[in-house]
Amino acid sequence: MNLTISGHHLELTPAIRDYVQSKLERITRHFDHVIDIAVILSVDSIAEKEKRQRAEINLHLPGKDLHGESEAQDLYAAIDGLIDKLDRQVLKHKNKIQDHQHEGIKRYEGPTTEEAA
């Protein structure tokens, strides 16, 4: 798994990097076939007083790319919201993959010849 964490208009501290890595363990615990993760953390300054913290992620899985983003006043809250959204997407993708396995034809209990007549 390749992990890329980048910051736009903000300095990435080791604390932020460790926080993101610890939160991403939740994703890899649910689904361990992750190929590549790209995290972008940024600060958008709308007005002088108001600053918006933003977290985005692109997750590359076999056969699927997932994208999520979250905004909050606090960067840690934005990361938490992002991981919650991404966790739901990963679990939904995992369930879709697993639901394609059906019962075999040997176990099919269709109508018998007496019921069909």
Contacts in CASP RR format, 6 or more apart in sequence:
PFRMAT RR
TARGET T0000
AUTHOR 0000-0000-0000
METHOD contacts of the structure
MODEL  1
MNLTISGHHLELTPAIRDYVQSKLERITRHFDHVIDIAVILSVDSIAEKE
KRQRAEINLHLPGKDLHGESEAQDLYAAIDGLIDKLDRQVLKHKNKIQDH
QHEGIKRYEGPTTEEAA
1 28 0 8 1.000
1 34 0 8 1.000
1 35 0 8 1.000
1 36 0 8 1.000
1 37 0 8 1.000
2 35 0 8 1.000
2 36 0 8 1.000
2 37 0 8 1.000
3 21 0 8 1.000
3 24 0 8 1.000
3 37 0 8 1.000
3 39 0 8 1.000
4 36 0 8 1.000
4 37 0 8 1.000
4 38 0 8 1.000
4 39 0 8 1.000
5 12 0 8 1.000
5 17 0 8 1.000
5 20 0 8 1.000
5 39 0 8 1.000
5 41 0 8 1.000
6 12 0 8 1.000
6 38 0 8 1.000
6 39 0 8 1.000
6 40 0 8 1.000
6 41 0 8 1.000
7 40 0 8 1.000
7 41 0 8 1.000
7 42 0 8 1.000
8 40 0 8 1.000
8 41 0 8 1.000
8 42 0 8 1.000
8 43 0 8 1.000
9 42 0 8 1.000
9 43 0 8 1.000
9 44 0 8 1.000
9 45 0 8 1.000
10 41 0 8 1.000
10 42 0 8 1.000
10 43 0 8 1.000
10 75 0 8 1.000
12 41 0 8 1.000
16 41 0 8 1.000
16 75 0 8 1.000
19 76 0 8 1.000
19 79 0 8 1.000
20 39 0 8 1.000
20 41 0 8 1.000
20 79 0 8 1.000
23 79 0 8 1.000
23 80 0 8 1.000
23 83 0 8 1.000
24 37 0 8 1.000
24 39 0 8 1.000
24 83 0 8 1.000
26 83 0 8 1.000
26 87 0 8 1.000
27 34 0 8 1.000
27 59 0 8 1.000
27 83 0 8 1.000
27 86 0 8 1.000
27 87 0 8 1.000
27 90 0 8 1.000
28 34 0 8 1.000
30 87 0 8 1.000
30 90 0 8 1.000
30 91 0 8 1.000
30 94 0 8 1.000
31 61 0 8 1.000
31 90 0 8 1.000
31 91 0 8 1.000
31 93 0 8 1.000
31 94 0 8 1.000
33 61 0 8 1.000
33 62 0 8 1.000
34 59 0 8 1.000
34 60 0 8 1.000
34 61 0 8 1.000
35 60 0 8 1.000
35 61 0 8 1.000
35 62 0 8 1.000
36 58 0 8 1.000
36 59 0 8 1.000
36 60 0 8 1.000
37 57 0 8 1.000
37 58 0 8 1.000
37 59 0 8 1.000
37 60 0 8 1.000
38 57 0 8 1.000
38 58 0 8 1.000
39 55 0 8 1.000
39 56 0 8 1.000
39 57 0 8 1.000
40 55 0 8 1.000
40 56 0 8 1.000
40 57 0 8 1.000
41 53 0 8 1.000
41 54 0 8 1.000
41 55 0 8 1.000
41 56 0 8 1.000
41 75 0 8 1.000
41 78 0 8 1.000
41 79 0 8 1.000
42 53 0 8 1.000
42 54 0 8 1.000
42 55 0 8 1.000
42 56 0 8 1.000
43 51 0 8 1.000
43 52 0 8 1.000
43 53 0 8 1.000
43 54 0 8 1.000
43 75 0 8 1.000
44 51 0 8 1.000
44 52 0 8 1.000
44 54 0 8 1.000
45 51 0 8 1.000
45 52 0 8 1.000
46 52 0 8 1.000
51 73 0 8 1.000
52 71 0 8 1.000
52 72 0 8 1.000
52 73 0 8 1.000
53 71 0 8 1.000
53 72 0 8 1.000
53 73 0 8 1.000
53 74 0 8 1.000
53 75 0 8 1.000
53 77 0 8 1.000
53 78 0 8 1.000
54 69 0 8 1.000
54 70 0 8 1.000
54 71 0 8 1.000
54 78 0 8 1.000
55 69 0 8 1.000
55 70 0 8 1.000
55 71 0 8 1.000
55 75 0 8 1.000
55 78 0 8 1.000
55 79 0 8 1.000
55 81 0 8 1.000
55 82 0 8 1.000
56 67 0 8 1.000
56 68 0 8 1.000
56 69 0 8 1.000
56 82 0 8 1.000
57 66 0 8 1.000
57 67 0 8 1.000
57 68 0 8 1.000
57 69 0 8 1.000
57 82 0 8 1.000
57 86 0 8 1.000
58 65 0 8 1.000
58 66 0 8 1.000
58 67 0 8 1.000
58 68 0 8 1.000
59 65 0 8 1.000
59 66 0 8 1.000
59 67 0 8 1.000
59 86 0 8 1.000
59 89 0 8 1.000
59 90 0 8 1.000
61 90 0 8 1.000
61 93 0 8 1.000
64 93 0 8 1.000
66 86 0 8 1.000
66 89 0 8 1.000
66 90 0 8 1.000
66 93 0 8 1.000
68 82 0 8 1.000
68 85 0 8 1.000
68 86 0 8 1.000
68 89 0 8 1.000
69 82 0 8 1.000
70 78 0 8 1.000
70 79 0 8 1.000
70 81 0 8 1.000
70 82 0 8 1.000
70 85 0 8 1.000
71 78 0 8 1.000
72 78 0 8 1.000
72 81 0 8 1.000
END
